[in-house]
Amino acid sequence: MNLTINIYYTGKNGSAKEFVKEMISSGIVDQVRQERGNKRYEYFFSENDPETVLLIDCWKNQEALDLHHKSPMMEKIAYLRNKYNLKMRVEQYISIAKDN
């Protein structure tokens, strides 16, 4: 079972893209990708909505996601989200088929 979380970060005047740049340059993205149970952590930029960035975040199971949410990185991510005054919309999906 995999958990996939789509997080839409929306800001103003390019702030969502600046958030992503700082997430990458600060090393947070690489740290998350190295966490046990992380399968994917990747940002996408919308052609139709330049003020929104999509993060696709995939974890092996709920336990791995819960550990991530308790990690010190979450404080850093929350700090940056507030710094760039971003709003979030979250969708969560659970896979029901094994990877083939």
N, C-alpha and C positions, 0 to 999 in steps of 0.2 A: 504494500500500500504506500502510495506517495500522497503528500499534501502539497497542493499548489495554491499559492496565495498571489493574487493580483492586487497590487497596491497602486492606486492612481494618485500621484502627488500633483496638486494644482496650485499655482501661485500667480504672480503678476510680474510683468516686465522681465521675463526670463529667469525668475527666481528658481523655478523648478530645475532648469538646466544647470544653474549655478550650484544648487544643492547637490546634484549628481557629480559635478566636477569636484566639489569638495569631498564628497563621499569617497571618490576614487583617489584623489591626491592625498588624502589623510591616511589612506591604507585601510579604512574600515571595510570597503568592499572585499579586498583580498582576505581580510580576517574572517569575514562572514563565510566566504567561499571555502575556507579551510576548516570551518567548524565541522565536527562529527555530525553526519546526517544531512549536511547540505548537499543538494543535488544540482541546484541552479540558483543563481542570483544575477539577474541580467536586466538592464534598463533599455527601454524603447521610447523613441520620440515620435509623437503623433504628427502626421502631416496635416490633419484637419484641426488640431487643437494645439498650437505651439506653446501654450501655457501649462500643458499637462504632460507628465512623464509617467510611463508605466513601468513598474518593477514587477518582474515575474520571479517569484521566490518559491523554490521547491525544496521540500524536506522529506526525508525517508519515512518519518512517522511523527505522530503527535508529541512523543517524548522528546525527539530532537528539536522540534519547534519550541516546545516549552523551555528547554534548556537555553535555546537561543534568546528567548524572551527574558530570561533571568540573567543573561550575560551582561557584563559591563558595557558592551557595545551598544546595547539598547539605549543607555543614557546618552551616549554620544550621538546616536541617530536622532533621538528626541530633541537634543540640543540643537542640532543642525536643522531639523524640521521647523523648530521655533524660530531660529535665526533667520530662515528664509520665509517665514510666515506662510507655510504651506498647509493646505487642507488635504485630507486623505479620504479616499473611498476604498474600501477593502472588500474583495470577493475571495472566498475560499472554496477549493474544489478537492475532492478526494477521488483518487483513481480507483477503479474497481477491477481493472484488468492488469495482469502481469505484463511486464515489458517483454516483448518478443523480438 
